């Protein structure tokens, strides 16, 4: 795969990134290491993790994924120089008391302390891409639909203060580039504006959901990213498994649901946007289209992300070597114009049920 640039940063990555949020929950350490090794063998140079992982988040697995990745790096001393490693500091953690005591803020000091912890767990001297996992501001995210100005809190740490903390890490050589996640057009513009105004680090990336059943990014954020030269890292290209077809017959719960499927295994996941009946209904429509054109649902869903101009790198999350190979083998798949038109027709009818 030809390497691509992340924003205006010097980072060059493969257009497929290995996501690791399953490590430490659905995937044990030995199998996680095997997946990391196979990914590197197949030419992937980009790994994404987070201090919050594994997912679904809970106190027992908090920070487990970074430790697993760090242990693998230690066992494979030549690997670090071949990789671009991204991780994330959790945003305001209300509802997760194991993260900074459930704080409703993310201060500059919090960012610096979190980065120091990630460096130790990852057993590396530098994080190539350090991202804010979700905004400190009151914004609709993770399936919420509406912004409510009445919930704004002027006491939360400002974007400028967060950029200044990130500048401290960059100047210290602990972070090479910075990024955002689960952001809005306003947030991206403000981070870029303030960075340019004050001579602070400029965001290189935004990691947001993007898949067949969640394309709201195309309603404005894509223009923002394009005009500001900020790269999209698309997560959940398979819609938390709905776009693999494994839930088509059984649904995501009940005795016939695939036992190891994330949606079937974790009730908390079914309460999120991926568990909406409309999300499964839309996924079934797209999966049927894939089969009509001789593709597996996973092939079509991944090819959709792999070939969209909006996407700089697609983050894939797997639980086995077989899934990894299937996802990587989908690279190079081209969707015919007629199929793309039918995909857009389904979206026009059903919109974005997992937005």
C-alpha positions in Angstrom: 0.0 0.0 0.0 1.2 3.5 -0.8 1.7 5.6 2.3 -0.4 8.7 2.8 0.3 11.9 4.8 -1.7 12.8 7.9 -2.7 16.4 7.5 0.2 18.8 7.4 2.2 16.6 9.8 5.3 14.6 8.7 3.6 11.3 9.5 3.3 8.9 6.6 0.9 5.9 7.2 -0.8 3.1 5.5 -4.4 3.7 4.4 -5.4 0.9 6.8 -4.8 1.3 10.5 -5.0 -1.5 13.0 -7.4 -0.6 15.8 -6.9 -2.4 19.1 -9.9 -1.7 21.3 -10.7 -5.5 21.4 -7.4 -6.3 23.0 -7.8 -7.1 26.7 -11.5 -7.8 26.5 -12.5 -9.9 23.5 -8.9 -10.9 22.6 -6.3 -12.2 25.1 -2.7 -10.9 25.2 -1.2 -13.8 23.3 -3.7 -13.6 20.5 -3.4 -9.8 20.4 0.3 -10.1 19.9 -0.2 -12.5 17.1 -2.6 -10.0 15.4 -0.1 -7.2 15.8 2.7 -9.3 14.3 0.6 -10.4 11.4 -0.5 -6.9 10.7 3.1 -5.7 10.6 4.1 -8.7 8.4 1.3 -7.7 5.9 2.7 -4.1 5.7 0.4 -2.2 8.1 2.5 0.5 9.8 -0.3 2.3 11.7 -1.7 1.3 15.1 -4.3 3.1 17.1 -5.1 2.6 20.8 -6.3 4.7 23.8 -5.9 4.9 27.5 -9.6 4.1 27.9 -9.4 0.7 26.1 -10.5 -2.1 26.2 -14.1 -1.6 25.0 -16.7 -1.8 26.4 -15.0 0.4 29.0 -14.8 -0.8 32.6 -12.5 -0.4 35.5 -11.0 -3.9 35.2 -9.8 -3.3 31.6 -8.9 0.4 31.8 -5.5 0.9 30.2 -5.2 -2.8 29.5 -4.9 -2.4 25.7 -1.9 0.0 25.9 -0.1 -2.4 28.2 -0.7 -5.3 25.7 0.7 -3.2 22.9 3.6 -2.1 25.0 4.5 -5.6 26.0 4.4 -6.6 22.3 6.7 -3.7 21.4 9.1 -4.8 24.1 9.2 -8.4 22.7 9.7 -7.1 19.2 12.4 -4.5 19.5 12.7 -3.8 15.8 9.0 -3.1 15.4 8.8 0.3 16.9 10.9 2.0 14.2 8.5 0.6 11.6 5.3 1.9 13.1 3.3 5.0 13.6 1.6 4.7 17.0 -1.5 6.7 17.9 -3.2 6.8 21.2 -5.8 9.0 22.9 -6.5 10.7 26.2 -10.0 10.1 27.5 -12.3 13.2 27.5 -14.5 14.2 30.5 -15.1 10.9 32.2 -18.4 11.5 34.0 -20.0 8.0 34.3 -16.6 6.3 34.4 -15.2 7.0 37.9 -12.1 4.9 37.3 -10.9 7.7 34.8 -9.7 10.7 36.8 -12.4 10.1 39.4 -15.2 10.7 36.9 -14.1 14.3 36.2 -16.4 16.5 34.0 -13.3 18.2 32.6 -10.0 17.6 30.8 -7.4 20.1 32.0 -4.0 20.7 30.5 -2.4 19.0 33.5 -4.7 16.0 32.9 -3.5 15.8 29.3 0.1 15.9 30.3 -0.3 13.3 33.1 -2.3 11.0 30.8 0.4 11.2 28.1 3.1 10.3 30.6 1.1 7.2 31.6 0.5 6.2 28.0 4.3 6.5 27.3 5.0 4.1 30.2 2.4 1.6 29.2 3.4 1.6 25.6 7.1 1.4 26.6 8.1 4.0 24.1 9.8 7.4 24.2 7.4 9.1 21.9 3.8 8.9 20.7 3.5 9.6 17.0 -0.1 10.8 17.1 -1.7 11.9 20.4 -5.5 12.5 20.2 -8.2 13.9 22.4 -10.7 11.1 22.6 -13.8 13.3 22.7 -14.5 17.0 23.3 -14.5 18.7 26.7 -17.3 20.9 25.3 -20.9 20.0 25.5 -21.6 18.5 22.1 -23.8 15.7 20.7 -21.7 12.6 20.3 -21.8 8.8 20.4 -25.3 8.7 18.9 -26.7 11.9 20.5 -28.4 14.1 18.0 -28.8 17.7 19.4 -26.6 20.4 20.7 -28.1 22.1 23.8 -26.5 25.5 24.6 -28.2 25.4 28.1 -25.7 22.6 29.0 -22.6 24.7 28.2 -20.2 25.1 31.1 -17.8 28.1 31.0 -15.7 26.5 33.7 -14.4 23.6 31.5 -10.9 23.8 30.2 -10.7 25.8 27.0 -9.4 24.6 23.6 -6.6 27.1 23.9 -5.5 25.7 27.2 -5.6 22.2 25.8 -3.5 23.2 22.8 -1.0 24.8 25.2 -0.7 21.5 27.1 -0.2 19.6 23.8 2.5 22.1 22.8 4.3 21.3 26.0 4.3 17.6 25.0 5.5 18.3 21.5 8.3 20.6 22.6 9.4 17.9 25.1 9.7 15.4 22.2 7.0 13.2 23.7 4.5 13.7 21.0 5.1 14.2 17.2 1.6 15.2 16.0 -1.8 15.8 17.5 -5.4 14.9 16.6 -9.0 14.9 17.7 -11.7 12.3 17.9 -15.5 12.4 17.8 -15.3 16.1 16.9 -17.7 18.6 15.2 -17.0 21.1 12.4 -16.9 23.9 14.9 -14.4 22.1 17.1 -12.1 21.4 14.1 -12.2 25.0 13.0 -11.5 26.3 16.4 -8.6 24.0 17.1 -7.0 25.1 13.8 -7.8 28.8 14.2 -6.3 29.0 17.7 -3.2 27.0 16.7 -2.5 29.3 13.8 -3.2 32.4 15.8 -1.0 31.5 18.8 1.7 29.4 17.0 0.6 26.2 18.7 0.6 22.6 17.2 -2.0 22.2 14.4 -4.2 19.1 14.5 -3.4 16.6 11.8 -6.3 14.2 12.1 -9.9 13.7 13.3 -10.9 10.2 14.2 -14.7 9.9 13.7 -17.2 7.2 12.9 -17.8 6.6 9.2 -19.5 3.7 7.6 -22.5 2.8 5.5 -25.0 3.1 8.3 -23.4 6.3 9.8 -22.4 8.8 7.0 -23.4 12.0 8.8 -19.8 13.2 8.4 -20.7 13.9 4.7 -23.1 16.6 5.8 -20.5 19.2 6.5 -17.5 17.9 8.5 -16.0 16.5 5.3 -15.8 20.0 3.8 -14.2 21.3 6.9 -11.6 18.5 6.9 -10.9 19.0 3.2 -10.5 22.8 3.3 -8.4 22.8 6.4 -6.2 19.8 5.3 -7.1 17.7 8.3 -7.1 13.9 7.7 -10.1 11.7 8.6 -9.3 8.4 10.4 -12.6 6.5 9.9 -13.6 4.2 12.7 -16.2 1.4 12.8 -16.2 0.8 9.1 -18.1 -2.4 9.7 -20.7 -0.7 12.0 -19.7 -2.7 15.1 -20.2 -5.9 13.1 -23.6 -5.2 11.7 -22.1 -4.7 8.2 -20.5 -8.2 8.3 -23.8 -9.9 7.9 -23.4 -12.0 11.0 -26.5 -10.6 12.6 -28.7 -10.6 9.5 -30.7 -13.7 10.4 -30.7 -13.6 14.1 -30.5 -10.0 15.2 -28.1 -8.8 17.8 -29.6 -10.5 20.8 -31.4 -13.7 21.7 -30.5 -17.3 21.6 -29.6 -17.4 17.9 -27.3 -14.4 17.9 -23.6 -15.3 17.2 -22.2 -15.8 20.7 -18.9 -14.0 20.1 -20.3 -11.1 18.3 -19.7 -7.8 20.2 -23.3 -6.8 19.9 -24.6 -10.1 21.2 -21.9 -10.4 23.9 -22.2 -7.0 25.5 -25.6 -5.6 26.5 -24.1 -2.1 27.0 -23.2 -2.1 23.2 -26.9 -2.8 22.3 -28.0 0.3 24.2 -25.9 2.5 21.9 -26.5 3.7 18.3 -25.5 0.3 16.9 -28.2 -1.5 18.8 -31.1 0.6 17.3 -33.5 -1.5 15.3 -33.1 1.0 12.4 -29.4 0.4 12.4 -29.8 -3.4 11.9 -32.6 -2.8 9.3 -30.3 -0.6 7.3 -27.3 -2.9 7.6 -29.4 -5.8 6.3 -30.3 -3.8 3.2 -26.6 -3.0 2.5 -25.6 -6.5 3.2 -28.2 -7.8 0.7 -26.8 -5.4 -1.9 -23.3 -6.7 -1.4 -24.4 -10.3 -2.0 -26.4 -9.2 -5.1 -23.1 -8.0 -6.5 -21.1 -11.1 -5.6 -19.3 -9.5 -2.6 -19.4 -10.4 1.1 -20.9 -7.7 3.3 -17.6 -7.0 4.9 -15.9 -6.6 1.5 -18.4 -4.0 0.3 -18.5 -2.1 3.6 -14.7 -1.9 3.8 -14.3 -1.1 0.1 -16.7 1.8 0.6 -14.4 3.3 3.2 -11.2 2.4 1.5 -12.1 4.2 -1.7 -13.9 7.3 -0.4 -12.1 10.6 -0.9 -13.0 11.7 2.6 -11.0 8.9 4.2 -7.3 9.1 4.7 -6.9 5.9 6.7 -9.6 3.3 7.8 -9.3 1.8 11.3 -10.1 -1.9 11.4 -10.7 -3.8 14.6 -10.5 -7.5 14.7 -10.7 -10.4 17.1 -8.8 -13.1 15.1 -6.1 -13.5 12.4 -8.8 -14.7 10.0 -10.7 -11.4 10.4 -7.5 -9.5 10.0 -6.7 -11.2 6.7 -10.3 -10.8 5.5 -10.2 -7.1 6.2 -6.8 -6.6 4.5 -7.7 -8.7 1.5 -10.6 -6.4 0.8 -8.1 -3.7 -0.1 -8.2 -3.1 -3.8 -11.8 -4.0 -4.2 -13.6 -1.6 -6.5 -17.3 -1.0 -6.2 -19.1 -0.5 -9.6 -20.9 2.8 -10.2 -24.2 1.1 -10.3 -23.7 -0.4 -6.9 -22.6 3.0 -5.5 -25.7 4.5 -6.8 -27.8 1.8 -5.1 -25.9 2.4 -1.9 -26.8 6.1 -2.1 -30.4 5.3 -2.8 -30.6 3.2 0.4 -29.0 6.1 2.3 -31.6 8.5 0.9 -34.4 6.3 2.1 -33.0 5.3 5.5 -30.5 8.1 6.2 -28.0 7.5 9.0 -29.6 5.4 11.7 -26.3 4.9 13.6 -25.3 8.6 13.4 
